[in-house]
Amino acid sequence: MQSTTKSLLDDQLVDMKFIVNYSGMTDKWFYKLMKLNRFPKGIKLGSNRRWFKSEVEAWFQERVDESPK
């Protein structure tokens, strides 16, 4: 349990603005992917939603790995 807590504290939470800037895609695209269960839904904090940066990076890496070379 403690190691999980430590890793959560070591990870950064990012918002949709970060994801949009990181990817160059629109927020509408990511919300559509979330609706289709093809992008992590993140964590709801009040009226905001945040994602662990490592989770977003892993999702992008999976897309890179799946793409034809």
C-alpha positions as CSV (number, residue, x, y, z in Angstrom):
1,M,0.0,0.0,0.0
2,Q,2.7,2.5,0.9
3,S,4.5,1.9,-2.5
4,T,1.3,2.7,-4.3
5,T,0.9,5.9,-2.3
6,K,4.4,6.9,-3.0
7,S,4.0,6.4,-6.8
8,L,0.8,8.5,-6.8
9,L,2.6,11.3,-5.0
10,D,5.5,11.1,-7.5
11,D,3.1,11.4,-10.5
12,Q,1.8,14.7,-11.8
13,L,-1.8,15.4,-12.5
14,V,-2.5,17.1,-15.8
15,D,-5.6,18.8,-17.3
16,M,-7.2,18.7,-20.7
17,K,-5.3,21.8,-21.7
18,F,-2.0,20.0,-21.1
19,I,-3.2,17.0,-23.2
20,V,-4.3,19.2,-26.0
21,N,-1.0,21.1,-26.1
22,Y,0.9,17.8,-25.8
23,S,-0.9,16.1,-28.6
24,G,-2.0,18.9,-31.0
25,M,-5.4,17.3,-31.1
26,T,-8.7,19.0,-29.9
27,D,-10.4,18.5,-26.5
28,K,-13.5,17.3,-28.4
29,W,-11.5,14.5,-30.0
30,F,-10.4,13.3,-26.5
31,Y,-13.8,13.5,-25.0
32,K,-15.2,11.5,-27.9
33,L,-12.4,8.9,-27.3
34,M,-13.4,8.8,-23.6
35,K,-17.0,8.2,-24.5
36,L,-15.9,5.3,-26.7
37,N,-13.7,4.0,-23.9
38,R,-10.6,4.5,-26.0
39,F,-8.9,7.1,-23.8
40,P,-8.6,7.1,-20.0
41,K,-11.4,8.8,-18.3
42,G,-9.1,10.4,-15.6
43,I,-10.2,11.4,-12.2
44,K,-13.1,13.7,-11.5
45,L,-12.1,16.4,-8.9
46,G,-15.1,18.6,-8.2
47,S,-16.2,20.0,-11.6
48,N,-12.8,19.3,-13.1
49,R,-11.1,16.2,-14.6
50,R,-7.4,15.4,-14.2
51,W,-5.2,12.6,-15.6
52,F,-2.0,11.2,-14.3
53,K,0.7,12.3,-16.7
54,S,2.3,8.9,-16.8
55,E,-1.1,7.4,-17.8
56,V,-1.4,9.9,-20.7
57,E,2.1,9.3,-21.8
58,A,1.6,5.5,-21.7
59,W,-1.6,5.9,-23.8
60,F,0.4,7.9,-26.4
61,Q,3.2,5.4,-26.4
62,E,0.7,2.6,-27.1
63,R,-0.5,4.6,-30.1
64,V,3.1,5.0,-31.4
65,D,3.8,1.3,-30.8
66,E,0.6,0.3,-32.7
67,S,1.3,2.5,-35.7
68,P,2.9,1.0,-38.8
69,K,6.6,1.7,-39.2
